[in-house]
Amino acid sequence: MYLIGGLNASGTLLNDVWTSTDGSTWTKLTVTGEFPPVWGHQVVSYNGQLFLLGGFVKNEANADVINNDMWVSENNGVTWTKVAAGDPRALPGTYQGRAFFSFFVQNNTLWIVGGESRNAENARVYRNDVWKGVFVKQ
């Protein structure tokens, strides 16, 4: 079980990684190649990898902005690498970043459903699209 990133009670965005085998005792991992502090994101375990996708991050003006990044860990959350264009695991260029969406695996297929994005005026836009695909391991 993993607990990754989020927003604490003080409103601070986090980029820490915790793991537990029983839900009672948790261990904080020392993380390298850190993804930015993020909340409203999703993480799935698939094909021996952890994928962290989307959510809100802070921009230079300390405002919440939608993140379109995907990060992958191939060693149980210790090392994270940003998935770049050209990587066979990268999402299509037409994929729009989002927060508060569903990201899950069913029948060896990854699904991304709905969520919230923002328009040019930073107003909420609710997504009703569905994306599916299979990531390949490098």
Summary of the structure (lengths in Angstrom):
residues: 138
radius of gyration: 14.9
end to end distance: 23.9
largest distance: 44.0
contacts: 367
relative contact order: 0.17
helix: 0%
strand: 49%
